[in-house]
Amino acid sequence: MKRLPLGITVYRLATGALAPLAPLLLRRRILRGKEHHERSDERLGIASQQRPPGELVWVHGASVGECLAALPLIEAMMAAKGAT
């Protein structure tokens, strides 16, 4: 088995050790009005809706600009599949 670089190993250990704090930090952000309570589970990776049947492509944009830049890609993929 190939050894991972030290940086990745340290990152995995740190995120694994800090993961139990995520719900506490999220709760604090909710109380401070920086998060929507109704969508807080999504921040912890708990989906609010069931995955639809069939093929699925997930496109993520972290900003409005990134989302707008992804639109031509999404439209091309939909056209290739014959979707509207």
Secondary structure, 3 states (H helix, E strand, C coil): CCCCCHHHHHHHHHHHHHHHHHHHHHHHHHHCCCCCHHHHHHHCCCCCCCCCCCCCCCCCCCCHHHHHHHHHHHHHHHHHHCCC
